[in-house]
Amino acid sequence: MNSEQLRELLINVQKGQLSIEDGLETLKDLPFKDLGYAKIDNHREVRVGYPEVIYCAGKTVEQVKGIIEWMLQGNANILATRATKEMHTAVKEICDEAVYNELARTITVKRNRVNAPDTYIVVVTAGTSDIPVAEEAVVTAEILGNKVEKIYDVGVAGIHRLFDKLEIIRKARVVIVVAGMEGALASVVGGLVDKPVIAVPTSIGYGASFGGLSALLSMLNSCASGVSVVNIDNGFGAGYMASMINKL
C-alpha cells in the first residue's frame, strides 16, 4: 500500500464508506505481509519511492507466483528479476499482463503509468555477449519511470563504433556501461563524458577473467573520475541507481 492508497483508505473510513473494523483489517498488513516463506515489504514504496522488487533466483515457481499474486492486490507495477520461463508461465495464470523478457530474465507487470523525466539514461555494452545484463538494467530503469537509450556492441576493440554514438551518450543524464573481459570500456566512457558513469562488470570472458572479477577490479581501479561500480552482472542495481540519479 502506497501513501496515496493509505490516504484513500482513511478518507473512506471517515466518510463511513468503510467500517473501522475493515479498515483495521486492511492496515494490519501495511508494514509487511507474512506468507510463511516470504515477508513482503508493503511499506517500501512509502519509505523509498519504489515498491519491493522480487529476486527470483533460489525461489520456487509457486513461491514467485504467490508473492506476485499478493503484490497484485496493491495494483502496483511489479518487477521480478532472474526469473525463468516456467515462473512466467505460472504468473500468466493469475495475471495476463505479465511480460517476460527472455534476455533480461525479468517478469514485469505495468499497471500504473509513471511520468518519466525529460532526461534519459543510456545503456552501453562492450559486446553482444553483455546484452543480457544490460537488458536487466534497461527493464529496471524503464519500469521505474525513465526513458532509456540502448547502444550495444561498441567495445574498445573497435573504438570507432563508440565515437559514432558519442553525441547520444553525452546528452544522457547518466550512463550505464556494461562490459566483461578486461572491462576497459567504463574508463574510456568516463573520460569522454561529464555525466555520472555506472560501470557493470559482467562474467563474460575467458578463464583469466575469473567470472567477471578481472572486469570488476579494472573498473574499481579506473583512473577516470566519476565512475562508480556495481557488482558483477548486477544490471538491476545499475538500473535502480541510474533511476535515482535521473530523477534528482
Helices and strands as residue ranges (DSSP letters): H 3-14, H 20-27, E 33-34, E 39-40, H 44-48, E 54-55, H 61-71, G 72-74, E 78-81, H 85-92, E 99-101, E 106-109, E 120-125, G 128-130, H 131-143, E 147-151, G 156-158, H 160-163, H 166-170, E 174-179, H 185-190, E 197-201, G 207-212, H 213-220, E 227-229, H 235-246
